[in-house]
Amino acid sequence: MERAELITDSVTSAMKKYARAHSVGLLFTLGPRHIEIGSGTCILIGGKFLITTASHNLNDISHVHQVQIVPPSRGVTGAAPIRGWSTWRDEARDVAWLESVSPLWKCWA
């Protein structure tokens, strides 16, 4: 039996549920009529509430007020601001993390 066949429907379902619970949308306001979207994954490191995303998402971002975290539809409305960000981009990497002001949703649980 191949390894792929060992993954059961319940494991696949649990993985999808975990991914949905830890994913957020990102809203980038680049101008009065220029908005772009992206996505990220919630992580908690050293007591900091972070969202990982691709660093190219932040190419045109110069201020924290241009980025908002949008929760998936879990009965939560509104968007959350970020405190700051950092990127790591070179020929092999395209990674960024955003620091959330607070854990507004359960995605860091």
ABEGO torsion letter per residue (X at the ends): XBAAAABBAAAAAAAAAAAAAABBBBBBBABAABBBBBBBBBBBBGGBBBBBBBAAAAAABABAAABBBBBBBAGBBEBBBBAEBBBBBBAABBBBBBBBABBABAAAX
